[in-house]
Amino acid sequence: MKPSIPKGTRDFSPDEMVRRNFILQTIRNVYERYGFRQIETPAMENLSMLEGKYGEEGDKLLFRILNSGDVTNEIKEKRDSIKTSDLSEKGLRYDLTVPFARYVVMHRNEITFPFRRYQMQPVWRADRPQKGRYREFYQCDADVIGSDSLLNEAELVQIIADVFSALNIGVSIKINNRKILAGIAEILGQADKIIDITVAIDKLDKIGAEKVNEELRSKGVSDDAVQKMQPLFSVKGNTSGKLAFLDTFLEKSDIGKKGIEEVRTLLNYLDTLKFQTALLDLDITLARGLNYYTGAIFEVKVNDTRSTFTSSVLGGGRYDDLTGIFGLPDVSGVGISFGIDRIYDVMLEMDLFDKLNLNKPSTKVLLVNFGSKEEHYALTVLQKLRAADIKAEIYPDAAKMKKQMAYADAYKIPYVLLIGDEEMQSGKLTLKNMTSGEQSKHEVEELMNMLHE
């Protein structure tokens, strides 16, 4: 049988893991600097926890896990009346936010609010694989829950800027507010179509205005409303100009005006914090398709001449009552999620990893295996090296010297330690520098000091 893996998934080599861990550690360092604490949740959740939280399109992308045991007879007996729950009660998590909300409700007696958590784990979506889009990928979330202060949004924007600055990637941080979108739907006389409107206009940069209009009409949005919406698709200028446009457009919508006020409050916080506002872009058509967002929403696009990448590399937003679904109402939260796999692809395209000179977890010294007697002596030396925190290994077989040296070359091990009869008798071991080819003799203590340098 020819070995293969499912489409949209990948293996990662040791070199790739070094690069990925660099990204993860960079984000971790920033999160912890801002006071966030790490948690983890299971890869699978009960489907009742997942379904209905991501909108109609999101539900289609859930990976459902077949119930344990043989369900063939159950299918035969029920035939046309069979339900999804008869076959599957669990699913792989679609994101980290809904499982986090479930976690907060289950652990509310152990949590001190506001709770600042971060989480770095894979998620799964039954999407069509393409460049920058995978079925299994990592997310790195940071959320503050139990506070409705917009200072939290300001800090998350700072975190975004700090991370991408540390990774040396130029980005544009797009912001909007779901209350503004709700106000737009209200002004258009289509308040009941808010979900259809946000799902459609969220695709504007992917499919263009004409296709968005077609989708809106197909969802029952009136022609008059679609026409009134067109100016929103072409608003240009700086943030102040866009807010002025919205002041006029949403003049008769209380919820819309509340959204504008929240955007201005966020911008005032960032101004106080001396934030580089050139990174910000108020995008009136930014919707983020997830149904649970209720306030500020964020999306980050690469804005760097060294990259051709067009997909978003971060998303996030405010959710006012996500925990209410699980029995804990009126607990507001806000969060962001970095897309590690897309960031990795961007850094690879821009050759950023090569410039970092990352420290690879390579063995520092390989002990050559000359045979049973020498092997036992070498093992005592090996233990001392590892106890001194020196990365060391012994070749497991008494193979030919050429083969053992080739192994050291293949894994770029800088030193080889040779321990034969002469070395065992004198206590001075032969160290070979694999780069220069030079050999020198040292006692174990001296050797450890050398290898620590």
QUITA-V886589 format. One record per residue. N is the residue number from 1. RES is the residue in three letters. PHI is phi in whole degrees, -180 to 180 (NA if undefined). D_LAST is the distance of its C-alpha to the last C-alpha in Angstrom with 2 decimals. Layout:
n & res & phi & d_last
N & RES & PHI & D_LAST
N & RES & PHI & D_LAST
//
This chain:
n & res & phi & d_last
1 & MET & NA & 48.65
2 & LYS & -77 & 46.48
3 & PRO & -69 & 43.49
4 & SER & -155 & 43.39
5 & ILE & -127 & 42.38
6 & PRO & -61 & 44.69
7 & LYS & -59 & 45.14
8 & GLY & 87 & 43.15
9 & THR & -121 & 40.20
10 & ARG & -146 & 36.97
11 & ASP & -91 & 34.16
12 & PHE & -126 & 30.58
13 & SER & -75 & 28.00
14 & PRO & -55 & 24.29
15 & ASP & -64 & 23.63
16 & GLU & -66 & 26.54
17 & MET & -67 & 25.33
18 & VAL & -61 & 22.03
19 & ARG & -67 & 24.33
20 & ARG & -63 & 26.80
21 & ASN & -65 & 24.34
22 & PHE & -63 & 23.14
23 & ILE & -63 & 26.82
24 & LEU & -60 & 27.43
25 & GLN & -69 & 24.54
26 & THR & -60 & 25.66
27 & ILE & -67 & 29.17
28 & ARG & -58 & 28.12
29 & ASN & -60 & 26.30
30 & VAL & -69 & 29.49
31 & TYR & -55 & 31.82
32 & GLU & -70 & 30.15
33 & ARG & -64 & 30.10
34 & TYR & -95 & 33.86
35 & GLY & 87 & 34.38
36 & PHE & -89 & 34.90
37 & ARG & -119 & 34.40
38 & GLN & -88 & 33.79
39 & ILE & -133 & 36.41
40 & GLU & -138 & 37.20
41 & THR & -130 & 40.62
42 & PRO & -63 & 41.92
43 & ALA & -65 & 41.96
44 & MET & -113 & 45.73
45 & GLU & -126 & 48.30
46 & ASN & -64 & 52.03
47 & LEU & -57 & 53.86
48 & SER & -62 & 56.01
49 & MET & -79 & 52.91
50 & LEU & -101 & 52.13
51 & GLU & -67 & 55.50
52 & GLY & 84 & 57.23
53 & LYS & -101 & 54.16
54 & TYR & -118 & 53.16
55 & GLY & 86 & 56.55
56 & GLU & -60 & 58.58
57 & GLU & -70 & 56.14
58 & GLY & -65 & 53.15
59 & ASP & -60 & 55.06
60 & LYS & -67 & 55.58
61 & LEU & -96 & 51.83
62 & LEU & -71 & 51.17
63 & PHE & -85 & 49.97
64 & ARG & -96 & 52.32
65 & ILE & -100 & 51.51
66 & LEU & -63 & 54.39
67 & ASN & -57 & 55.62
68 & SER & -64 & 54.74
69 & GLY & 90 & 57.32
70 & ASP & -87 & 60.04
71 & VAL & -100 & 61.69
72 & THR & -58 & 63.99
73 & ASN & -64 & 67.07
74 & GLU & -63 & 66.48
75 & ILE & -65 & 66.45
76 & LYS & -63 & 69.63
77 & GLU & -69 & 71.44
78 & LYS & -89 & 70.73
79 & ARG & 46 & 70.76
80 & ASP & -67 & 71.49
81 & SER & -88 & 70.99
82 & ILE & -67 & 67.40
83 & LYS & -107 & 64.92
84 & THR & -56 & 61.22
85 & SER & -66 & 60.67
86 & ASP & -70 & 62.45
87 & LEU & -102 & 59.74
88 & SER & -145 & 56.65
89 & GLU & -113 & 55.81
90 & LYS & -130 & 52.09
91 & GLY & -149 & 50.01
92 & LEU & -73 & 46.43
93 & ARG & -63 & 45.45
94 & TYR & -87 & 46.27
95 & ASP & -151 & 44.07
96 & LEU & -103 & 42.25
97 & THR & -76 & 44.79
98 & VAL & -63 & 47.76
99 & PRO & -59 & 45.75
100 & PHE & -65 & 44.31
101 & ALA & -61 & 47.88
102 & ARG & -62 & 48.84
103 & TYR & -60 & 45.86
104 & VAL & -60 & 46.93
105 & VAL & -65 & 50.48
106 & MET & -69 & 49.52
107 & HIS & -114 & 47.07
108 & ARG & -61 & 48.97
109 & ASN & -80 & 49.48
110 & GLU & -103 & 45.73
111 & ILE & -98 & 44.85
112 & THR & -100 & 45.08
113 & PHE & -93 & 46.39
114 & PRO & -69 & 45.33
115 & PHE & -106 & 42.67
116 & ARG & -108 & 39.64
117 & ARG & -122 & 38.07
118 & TYR & -128 & 35.75
119 & GLN & -150 & 35.65
120 & MET & -129 & 33.68
121 & GLN & -151 & 35.53
122 & PRO & -77 & 37.43
123 & VAL & -130 & 41.14
124 & TRP & -134 & 43.80
125 & ARG & -139 & 46.71
126 & ALA & -82 & 49.33
127 & ASP & -95 & 49.17
128 & ARG & -83 & 49.75
129 & PRO & -63 & 46.35
130 & GLN & -160 & 45.70
131 & LYS & -57 & 43.00
132 & GLY & 79 & 41.07
133 & ARG & -131 & 43.20
134 & TYR & -124 & 42.21
135 & ARG & -87 & 43.84
136 & GLU & -127 & 40.64
137 & PHE & -155 & 38.17
138 & TYR & -90 & 35.91
139 & GLN & -122 & 37.01
140 & CYS & -126 & 35.06
141 & ASP & -99 & 37.69
142 & ALA & -134 & 37.94
143 & ASP & -135 & 41.29
144 & VAL & -116 & 42.98
145 & ILE & -125 & 46.05
146 & GLY & 98 & 48.69
147 & SER & -151 & 49.02
148 & ASP & -106 & 51.18
149 & SER & -69 & 49.73
150 & LEU & -76 & 48.91
151 & LEU & -62 & 45.98
152 & ASN & -63 & 44.15
153 & GLU & -61 & 44.91
154 & ALA & -63 & 43.60
155 & GLU & -67 & 40.26
156 & LEU & -66 & 39.96
157 & VAL & -63 & 40.64
158 & GLN & -63 & 37.86
159 & ILE & -59 & 35.47
160 & ILE & -56 & 36.53
161 & ALA & -64 & 35.87
162 & ASP & -63 & 32.44
163 & VAL & -65 & 31.26
164 & PHE & -71 & 32.58
165 & SER & -66 & 31.27
166 & ALA & -65 & 27.71
167 & LEU & -87 & 28.31
168 & ASN & 64 & 29.82
169 & ILE & -118 & 33.17
170 & GLY & -78 & 36.46
171 & VAL & -136 & 38.98
172 & SER & -118 & 42.46
173 & ILE & -97 & 43.04
174 & LYS & -87 & 46.59
175 & ILE & -129 & 48.47
176 & ASN & -161 & 51.95
177 & ASN & -144 & 53.87
178 & ARG & -65 & 55.85
179 & LYS & -66 & 58.57
180 & ILE & -63 & 59.14
181 & LEU & -66 & 59.56
182 & ALA & -64 & 61.90
183 & GLY & -65 & 63.85
184 & ILE & -61 & 64.17
185 & ALA & -61 & 65.55
186 & GLU & -66 & 67.94
187 & ILE & -62 & 69.20
188 & LEU & -79 & 69.79
189 & GLY & 74 & 71.85
190 & GLN & -127 & 69.45
191 & ALA & -57 & 67.74
192 & ASP & -74 & 68.17
193 & LYS & -106 & 66.26
194 & ILE & -56 & 63.06
195 & ILE & -66 & 60.93
196 & ASP & -62 & 62.46
197 & ILE & -67 & 62.01
198 & THR & -67 & 58.32
199 & VAL & -62 & 57.48
200 & ALA & -71 & 59.30
201 & ILE & -73 & 58.05
202 & ASP & -65 & 54.44
203 & LYS & -97 & 54.82
204 & LEU & -56 & 56.09
205 & ASP & -74 & 53.10
206 & LYS & -97 & 53.06
207 & ILE & -117 & 56.78
208 & GLY & 86 & 58.46
209 & ALA & -63 & 61.34
210 & GLU & -63 & 64.10
211 & LYS & -68 & 62.49
212 & VAL & -62 & 61.70
213 & ASN & -60 & 65.37
214 & GLU & -61 & 66.47
215 & GLU & -66 & 64.36
216 & LEU & -60 & 65.70
217 & ARG & -65 & 69.27
218 & SER & -66 & 68.63
219 & LYS & -91 & 67.57
220 & GLY & 93 & 70.85
221 & VAL & -73 & 69.80
222 & SER & -66 & 72.94
223 & ASP & -59 & 73.38
224 & ASP & -61 & 74.13
225 & ALA & -66 & 70.83
226 & VAL & -61 & 68.89
227 & GLN & -65 & 70.54
228 & LYS & -65 & 69.80
229 & MET & -80 & 66.13
230 & GLN & -56 & 65.68
231 & PRO & -58 & 64.91
232 & LEU & -66 & 61.85
233 & PHE & -77 & 60.38
234 & SER & -131 & 60.44
235 & VAL & -69 & 59.62
236 & LYS & -115 & 57.60
237 & GLY & 101 & 56.30
238 & ASN & -83 & 53.86
239 & THR & -61 & 53.43
240 & SER & -60 & 56.22
241 & GLY & -65 & 58.62
242 & LYS & -67 & 57.91
243 & LEU & -65 & 58.44
244 & ALA & -63 & 61.70
245 & PHE & -60 & 62.80
246 & LEU & -67 & 62.08
247 & ASP & -54 & 63.95
248 & THR & -76 & 67.03
249 & PHE & -63 & 66.55
250 & LEU & -106 & 65.92
251 & GLU & -55 & 68.33
252 & LYS & -103 & 70.41
253 & SER & -119 & 67.61
254 & ASP & -64 & 66.40
255 & ILE & -67 & 63.42
256 & GLY & -64 & 62.50
257 & LYS & -66 & 62.70
258 & LYS & -63 & 60.48
259 & GLY & -63 & 57.83
260 & ILE & -63 & 58.10
261 & GLU & -61 & 57.78
262 & GLU & -66 & 54.56
263 & VAL & -63 & 53.05
264 & ARG & -65 & 54.01
265 & THR & -64 & 52.53
266 & LEU & -60 & 49.20
267 & LEU & -64 & 49.26
268 & ASN & -66 & 50.12
269 & TYR & -59 & 47.13
270 & LEU & -66 & 44.83
271 & ASP & -64 & 46.52
272 & THR & -62 & 45.86
273 & LEU & -83 & 42.18
274 & LYS & 59 & 42.09
275 & PHE & -72 & 41.27
276 & GLN & -76 & 41.23
277 & THR & -67 & 44.59
278 & ALA & -64 & 44.42
279 & LEU & -76 & 42.35
280 & LEU & -88 & 45.32
281 & ASP & -141 & 48.27
282 & LEU & -75 & 51.27
283 & ASP & -111 & 52.49
284 & ILE & -64 & 55.93
285 & THR & -94 & 55.93
286 & LEU & -69 & 52.59
287 & ALA & -121 & 53.73
288 & ARG & 54 & 51.02
289 & GLY & -70 & 53.06
290 & LEU & -74 & 52.18
291 & ASN & -69 & 55.22
292 & TYR & -81 & 53.52
293 & TYR & -72 & 52.49
294 & THR & -130 & 54.86
295 & GLY & -137 & 53.39
296 & ALA & -57 & 50.53
297 & ILE & -133 & 49.00
298 & PHE & -129 & 45.88
299 & GLU & -152 & 44.72
300 & VAL & -118 & 41.93
301 & LYS & -115 & 42.29
302 & VAL & -69 & 39.83
303 & ASN & -129 & 41.06
304 & ASP & -140 & 38.78
305 & THR & -63 & 40.04
306 & ARG & -82 & 37.12
307 & SER & -126 & 38.42
308 & THR & -106 & 41.70
309 & PHE & -71 & 41.14
310 & THR & -114 & 44.25
311 & SER & -74 & 43.81
312 & SER & -71 & 42.83
313 & VAL & -116 & 39.23
314 & LEU & -161 & 40.16
315 & GLY & -143 & 43.34
316 & GLY & 174 & 44.57
317 & GLY & 168 & 47.34
318 & ARG & -94 & 49.38
319 & TYR & -131 & 51.27
320 & ASP & -87 & 53.80
321 & ASP & -150 & 54.97
322 & LEU & -66 & 52.85
323 & THR & -70 & 52.63
324 & GLY & -60 & 56.42
325 & ILE & -60 & 56.71
326 & PHE & -103 & 55.19
327 & GLY & 100 & 57.33
328 & LEU & -128 & 55.51
329 & PRO & -74 & 57.32
330 & ASP & 60 & 56.58
331 & VAL & -116 & 52.80
332 & SER & -85 & 51.45
333 & GLY & -146 & 48.00
334 & VAL & -150 & 46.05
335 & GLY & -157 & 42.99
336 & ILE & -133 & 40.98
337 & SER & -142 & 39.34
338 & PHE & -82 & 36.64
339 & GLY & -91 & 37.12
340 & ILE & -59 & 33.64
341 & ASP & -66 & 34.93
342 & ARG & -71 & 36.74
343 & ILE & -61 & 33.85
344 & TYR & -59 & 31.69
345 & ASP & -62 & 34.44
346 & VAL & -65 & 34.67
347 & MET & -65 & 30.97
348 & LEU & -66 & 31.13
349 & GLU & -61 & 34.24
350 & MET & -89 & 32.69
351 & ASP & 57 & 29.50
352 & LEU & -76 & 27.45
353 & PHE & -66 & 24.84
354 & ASP & -63 & 23.95
355 & LYS & -84 & 23.29
356 & LEU & -85 & 20.96
357 & ASN & 52 & 18.02
358 & LEU & -65 & 17.71
359 & ASN & -78 & 14.72
360 & LYS & -85 & 16.40
361 & PRO & -76 & 16.04
362 & SER & -87 & 15.32
363 & THR & -61 & 14.50
364 & LYS & -82 & 11.12
365 & VAL & -146 & 13.02
366 & LEU & -106 & 16.79
367 & LEU & -90 & 18.62
368 & VAL & -72 & 21.74
369 & ASN & -102 & 25.01
370 & PHE & -95 & 27.38
371 & GLY & 149 & 30.02
372 & SER & -58 & 31.13
373 & LYS & -64 & 30.34
374 & GLU & -65 & 26.84
375 & GLU & -60 & 26.21
376 & HIS & -64 & 26.92
377 & TYR & -65 & 24.54
378 & ALA & -62 & 21.77
379 & LEU & -64 & 22.49
380 & THR & -67 & 21.76
381 & VAL & -68 & 18.31
382 & LEU & -58 & 17.82
383 & GLN & -62 & 18.87
384 & LYS & -66 & 16.40
385 & LEU & -63 & 13.42
386 & ARG & -68 & 14.99
387 & ALA & -65 & 15.84
388 & ALA & -90 & 12.23
389 & ASP & 65 & 11.98
390 & ILE & -104 & 10.37
391 & LYS & -71 & 12.73
392 & ALA & -142 & 14.70
393 & GLU & -148 & 18.32
394 & ILE & -114 & 20.90
395 & TYR & -67 & 23.57
396 & PRO & -73 & 26.68
397 & ASP & -121 & 29.17
398 & ALA & -82 & 29.58
399 & ALA & -83 & 30.11
400 & LYS & -61 & 30.26
401 & MET & -56 & 27.08
402 & LYS & -59 & 27.86
403 & LYS & -68 & 28.01
404 & GLN & -69 & 24.70
405 & MET & -68 & 22.97
406 & ALA & -64 & 24.88
407 & TYR & -62 & 23.59
408 & ALA & -62 & 19.93
409 & ASP & -65 & 21.03
410 & ALA & -61 & 23.04
411 & TYR & -100 & 20.25
412 & LYS & 53 & 17.71
413 & ILE & -79 & 15.40
414 & PRO & -72 & 12.89
415 & TYR & -132 & 12.95
416 & VAL & -125 & 16.00
417 & LEU & -110 & 16.49
418 & LEU & -107 & 19.95
419 & ILE & -129 & 21.78
420 & GLY & -110 & 25.36
421 & ASP & -57 & 27.96
422 & GLU & -62 & 26.48
423 & GLU & -66 & 23.01
424 & MET & -66 & 24.76
425 & GLN & -74 & 26.97
426 & SER & -86 & 24.50
427 & GLY & 78 & 21.64
428 & LYS & -105 & 19.29
429 & LEU & -96 & 17.94
430 & THR & -92 & 17.74
431 & LEU & -108 & 14.66
432 & LYS & -110 & 15.77
433 & ASN & -82 & 13.98
434 & MET & -74 & 16.38
435 & THR & -84 & 16.29
436 & SER & -91 & 17.09
437 & GLY & 84 & 18.71
438 & GLU & -71 & 17.31
439 & GLN & -123 & 17.25
440 & SER & -148 & 15.98
441 & LYS & -111 & 16.77
442 & HIS & -150 & 14.82
443 & GLU & -74 & 15.98
444 & VAL & -58 & 14.67
445 & GLU & -61 & 13.13
446 & GLU & -64 & 11.28
447 & LEU & -61 & 10.30
448 & MET & -64 & 8.93
449 & ASN & -63 & 6.74
450 & MET & -63 & 5.54
451 & LEU & -73 & 5.47
452 & HIS & -79 & 3.80
453 & GLU & -71 & 0.00
//
